[in-house]
């Protein structure tokens, strides 16, 4: 891994936007260079310290899944990769900044819906189930426990929020109001199909994908395209199958270790209130979090 990159600084391309993790640059008017930094966010707050190598790990994992699911693999949905080398669109001096951590993708019209699929009860879903026997308005049977596998994966969309704000869980009916019945239905059906296919692949590697979220866009012809990152530990809950026990929070290959530490962290002698600025991350938290991301990639692709 190269040294950590908190924020990219390309001057050969115009900056479009900086997200929680990715910096997006315009390449003409039809392509975008997505650079995955080593930034990490939790509770929708970006930490001040990067996680070395995280951007490269996320990019390798996303590329693995695009290959499995896209035209070269199961062909479940068109994908946003152009097939061109990211290094071909920046100056020679900037190549080290983007190598291994970037994707050159089609510029699409993003759909303002986070397509969330849950196969297991976890996190906020488990909390909601205890109160209402449902998750995001989807009724579920009695008797489920924390980390229980659901009878069938469920689709629980969210409305995309601005950086620093929380995505809002919404009903499927609300997505119909937002984007129309045909598009809402296609996104739901494709998302569930991708989740099922990816879960089957991950199971052969000893990984459970408890839940995940997808993002889609439309190209100039109106084709629905899978975009952004896909099935990374930043957008999914990964559990090791060999230590999974129903009723217990499984150890996960994602930001859970960081979240757990932040729940006990203090700023100015008081518990952190989950607003910026974030507490300074100690070295052992940085290293442990980096190790979790590395382990997920190693299990998945060897």
C-alpha positions as CSV (number, residue, x, y, z in Angstrom):
1,X,0.0,0.0,0.0
2,X,1.1,3.5,-0.7
3,X,1.1,6.2,2.0
4,X,-2.4,7.3,3.2
5,X,-4.3,9.8,1.1
6,X,-6.8,11.9,3.0
7,X,-7.7,14.2,0.2
8,X,-6.7,14.0,-3.5
9,X,-5.4,17.2,-5.1
10,X,-5.6,16.8,-8.9
11,X,-5.1,20.0,-11.0
12,X,-5.3,18.4,-14.4
13,X,-9.1,17.8,-14.1
14,X,-11.9,20.0,-12.6
15,X,-13.2,18.8,-9.3
16,X,-16.9,18.0,-9.3
17,X,-17.5,17.0,-5.7
18,X,-16.0,15.5,-2.6
19,X,-18.1,12.9,-0.8
20,X,-17.4,11.1,2.5
21,X,-14.8,8.9,0.8
22,X,-14.6,9.7,-2.9
23,X,-13.4,12.7,-4.8
24,X,-15.0,13.0,-8.3
25,X,-13.4,14.8,-11.2
26,X,-14.9,15.7,-14.6
27,X,-13.3,14.0,-17.6
28,X,-15.0,15.9,-20.5
29,X,-18.8,16.0,-20.2
30,X,-19.4,12.3,-20.4
31,X,-17.0,10.6,-17.9
32,X,-16.0,11.0,-14.2
33,X,-12.8,10.0,-12.5
34,X,-13.8,8.6,-9.1
35,X,-10.8,8.6,-6.6
36,X,-11.3,6.6,-3.4
37,X,-9.5,8.4,-0.6
38,X,-8.5,6.8,2.7
39,X,-11.0,9.0,4.6
40,X,-13.4,7.2,6.9
41,X,-16.7,8.4,8.2
42,X,-18.9,7.2,11.1
43,X,-22.3,8.5,12.2
44,X,-22.1,10.7,9.0
45,X,-19.0,12.5,10.4
46,X,-15.7,12.3,8.5
47,X,-12.7,11.5,10.7
48,X,-9.6,13.6,10.7
49,X,-7.3,10.7,10.3
50,X,-7.2,8.4,7.3
51,X,-7.1,4.6,7.3
52,X,-4.0,3.8,5.2
53,X,-4.8,1.7,2.1
54,X,-8.6,1.8,2.6
55,X,-9.3,3.5,-0.7
56,X,-7.3,0.9,-2.7
57,X,-9.0,-1.9,-0.8
58,X,-12.5,-0.5,-1.5
59,X,-11.6,0.0,-5.2
60,X,-10.3,-3.5,-5.6
61,X,-13.4,-4.9,-3.9
62,X,-15.8,-2.8,-6.0
63,X,-14.0,-3.8,-9.2
64,X,-14.2,-7.5,-8.2
65,X,-18.0,-7.2,-7.7
66,X,-18.5,-5.2,-10.9
67,X,-16.7,-8.0,-12.8
68,X,-18.9,-10.7,-11.1
69,X,-22.2,-9.0,-11.6
70,X,-21.7,-6.9,-14.8
71,X,-21.5,-7.9,-18.5
72,X,-18.4,-10.0,-18.0
73,X,-20.1,-12.0,-15.2
74,X,-23.7,-12.7,-14.4
75,X,-24.8,-9.7,-16.5
76,X,-27.5,-8.7,-14.0
77,X,-27.3,-5.0,-14.8
78,X,-25.3,-2.6,-16.9
79,X,-22.4,-1.0,-14.9
80,X,-20.8,2.4,-15.0
81,X,-17.2,1.4,-15.7
82,X,-15.9,2.6,-19.1
83,X,-13.1,0.1,-19.4
84,X,-10.5,2.9,-19.9
85,X,-7.4,3.2,-17.6
86,X,-7.9,5.9,-15.0
87,X,-4.2,6.8,-15.4
88,X,-4.8,7.8,-19.0
89,X,-6.7,11.0,-18.0
90,X,-4.4,12.7,-15.5
91,X,-0.9,14.2,-15.8
92,X,2.1,11.9,-15.3
93,X,2.9,13.6,-12.0
94,X,-0.6,12.8,-10.7
95,X,-0.6,9.1,-11.5
96,X,0.8,8.0,-8.1
97,X,-2.2,9.8,-6.4
98,X,-4.8,7.7,-8.2
99,X,-3.1,4.4,-9.0
100,X,-5.1,1.4,-7.6
101,X,-7.7,3.7,-6.0
102,X,-9.7,5.1,-8.9
103,X,-12.3,4.2,-11.5
104,X,-13.0,5.9,-14.8
105,X,-16.8,5.8,-15.1
106,X,-19.7,7.0,-17.3
107,X,-21.3,10.2,-16.3
108,X,-24.9,9.4,-15.3
109,X,-28.0,11.1,-14.0
110,X,-28.0,9.8,-10.4
111,X,-31.3,8.5,-9.0
112,X,-31.9,10.0,-5.5
113,X,-32.7,6.7,-3.9
114,X,-30.4,4.5,-1.9
115,X,-31.4,0.9,-2.8
116,X,-31.0,-0.9,0.5
117,X,-31.5,-4.7,0.7
118,X,-31.4,-6.6,4.0
119,X,-31.0,-10.3,4.4
120,X,-30.5,-10.3,8.1
121,X,-31.8,-8.3,11.1
122,X,-29.0,-6.0,12.2
123,X,-28.3,-2.5,13.5
124,X,-31.2,0.0,13.2
125,X,-33.3,-2.8,11.6
126,X,-33.0,-4.9,14.8
127,X,-33.9,-1.9,17.0
128,X,-37.0,-1.2,14.8
129,X,-38.1,-4.8,14.7
130,X,-38.1,-5.0,18.5
131,X,-40.5,-2.0,18.6
132,X,-42.8,-2.8,15.7
133,X,-42.1,-6.3,14.3
134,X,-41.3,-4.5,11.0
135,X,-38.3,-2.8,9.3
136,X,-38.9,0.4,7.3
137,X,-42.6,-0.5,7.1
138,X,-42.0,-4.1,5.9
139,X,-43.8,-6.4,8.3
140,X,-41.8,-9.4,9.6
141,X,-42.7,-12.6,11.4
142,X,-42.6,-12.9,15.2
143,X,-39.8,-14.6,17.0
144,X,-36.8,-13.2,15.1
145,X,-33.6,-12.4,17.1
146,X,-30.7,-10.0,16.7
147,X,-28.7,-11.2,13.5
148,X,-31.5,-13.6,12.5
149,X,-31.6,-14.4,8.8
150,X,-34.9,-13.1,7.3
151,X,-37.2,-15.5,5.5
152,X,-36.5,-13.6,2.3
153,X,-34.3,-10.5,1.6
154,X,-36.3,-7.3,2.0
155,X,-36.0,-4.0,0.1
156,X,-35.9,-0.9,2.4
157,X,-35.0,2.2,0.4
158,X,-33.6,5.5,1.7
159,X,-33.6,9.0,0.3
160,X,-30.1,10.2,-0.3
161,X,-29.0,13.1,1.9
162,X,-26.3,15.7,1.5
163,X,-22.8,15.1,2.9
164,X,-22.9,15.3,6.7
165,X,-26.7,14.6,6.9
166,X,-28.4,11.3,7.5
167,X,-30.0,9.3,4.7
168,X,-33.8,9.0,5.5
169,X,-35.5,5.6,5.4
170,X,-38.5,5.8,3.1
171,X,-41.2,3.4,2.0
172,X,-41.3,1.8,-1.5
173,X,-44.5,3.8,-2.1
174,X,-42.5,7.0,-1.5
175,X,-39.9,5.9,-4.2
176,X,-42.8,5.4,-6.6
177,X,-43.9,9.0,-5.9
178,X,-40.3,10.2,-6.4
179,X,-39.3,8.4,-9.6
180,X,-42.3,6.6,-11.0
181,X,-43.6,3.0,-10.6
182,X,-41.7,1.5,-13.4
183,X,-38.2,2.7,-12.4
184,X,-38.9,2.1,-8.7
185,X,-40.0,-1.5,-9.4
186,X,-37.0,-2.2,-11.6
187,X,-34.5,-0.8,-9.0
188,X,-36.2,-2.9,-6.3
189,X,-36.1,-6.1,-8.3
190,X,-32.6,-5.7,-9.7
191,X,-31.3,-4.8,-6.2
192,X,-32.7,-8.0,-4.6
193,X,-31.4,-10.1,-7.5
194,X,-27.9,-8.6,-7.1
195,X,-28.0,-9.1,-3.4
196,X,-29.0,-12.8,-3.7
197,X,-26.3,-13.4,-6.3
198,X,-23.6,-11.7,-4.3
199,X,-24.6,-13.4,-1.1
200,X,-24.3,-16.8,-2.9
201,X,-20.8,-15.9,-4.1
202,X,-19.7,-14.5,-0.7
203,X,-21.0,-17.7,1.0
204,X,-18.5,-19.8,-0.9
205,X,-15.8,-17.6,0.6
206,X,-17.1,-17.9,4.2
207,X,-18.7,-14.4,4.2
208,X,-22.2,-13.4,5.1
209,X,-23.5,-10.2,3.5
210,X,-26.1,-9.1,6.1
211,X,-27.2,-6.1,4.2
212,X,-26.1,-3.6,1.5
213,X,-27.0,-0.6,-0.4
214,X,-26.8,0.1,-4.2
215,X,-26.8,3.3,-6.2
216,X,-28.1,3.6,-9.7
217,X,-28.1,6.2,-12.5
218,X,-29.6,6.7,-15.9
219,X,-27.5,7.2,-19.1
220,X,-28.4,9.4,-22.0
221,X,-30.6,6.7,-23.5
222,X,-32.5,6.2,-20.2
223,X,-30.8,2.8,-19.4
224,X,-30.6,1.9,-15.7
225,X,-27.0,1.6,-14.7
226,X,-25.4,0.3,-11.4
227,X,-22.9,3.0,-10.2
228,X,-20.8,4.3,-7.4
229,X,-19.3,1.6,-5.2
230,X,-20.8,-1.8,-4.9
231,X,-20.7,-4.4,-2.1
232,X,-17.8,-2.9,-0.2
233,X,-17.5,-2.9,3.6
234,X,-18.4,0.8,3.5
235,X,-21.8,0.0,1.9
236,X,-22.4,-3.4,3.3
237,X,-22.4,-5.4,6.5
238,X,-19.9,-8.3,6.1
239,X,-19.9,-11.0,8.7
240,X,-17.5,-14.0,9.0
241,X,-19.7,-17.1,8.6
242,X,-17.5,-19.2,10.9
243,X,-18.3,-17.1,13.9
244,X,-21.9,-16.3,13.1
245,X,-24.4,-17.1,15.9
246,X,-28.0,-16.0,15.8
247,X,-28.9,-13.7,18.7
248,X,-25.4,-12.1,19.0
249,X,-23.9,-9.2,17.1
250,X,-21.3,-10.9,14.8
251,X,-17.9,-9.4,14.5
252,X,-18.0,-7.5,11.2
253,X,-15.5,-6.6,8.4
254,X,-16.5,-3.0,8.4
255,X,-16.5,0.2,10.4
256,X,-18.2,-1.4,13.5
257,X,-14.9,-1.5,15.4
258,X,-14.5,2.2,14.8
259,X,-18.2,2.9,15.7
260,X,-17.8,0.9,18.9
261,X,-14.7,2.9,19.9
262,X,-16.5,6.2,19.1
263,X,-19.4,5.3,21.3
264,X,-17.0,5.5,24.3
265,X,-14.8,8.3,23.0
266,X,-14.6,11.7,24.7
267,X,-14.1,15.2,23.4
268,X,-13.2,17.9,26.0
269,X,-13.9,15.5,28.8
270,X,-17.4,14.7,27.7
271,X,-18.8,11.8,25.6
272,X,-18.6,12.7,21.9
273,X,-22.0,14.0,20.6
274,X,-21.5,12.6,17.1
275,X,-21.2,16.0,15.5
276,X,-17.9,17.5,14.0
277,X,-15.2,17.7,15.0
278,X,-14.6,14.0,15.5
279,X,-12.4,12.7,18.3
280,X,-8.7,12.1,17.2
281,X,-8.3,8.4,16.4
282,X,-5.6,6.6,18.3
283,X,-3.1,4.5,16.3
284,X,-4.4,1.2,17.4
285,X,-8.0,2.1,16.2
286,X,-6.5,3.1,12.8
287,X,-4.5,-0.1,12.5
288,X,-7.3,-2.4,13.7
289,X,-9.8,-0.8,11.3
290,X,-7.3,-1.1,8.4
291,X,-6.8,-4.8,9.3
292,X,-10.5,-5.5,9.1
293,X,-10.7,-4.0,5.6
294,X,-7.7,-6.1,4.5
295,X,-9.2,-9.3,5.9
296,X,-12.4,-8.8,4.0
297,X,-10.6,-8.4,0.7
298,X,-8.3,-11.3,1.4
299,X,-11.3,-13.6,2.2
300,X,-13.2,-12.5,-0.9
301,X,-10.5,-12.5,-3.6
302,X,-7.6,-14.3,-2.0
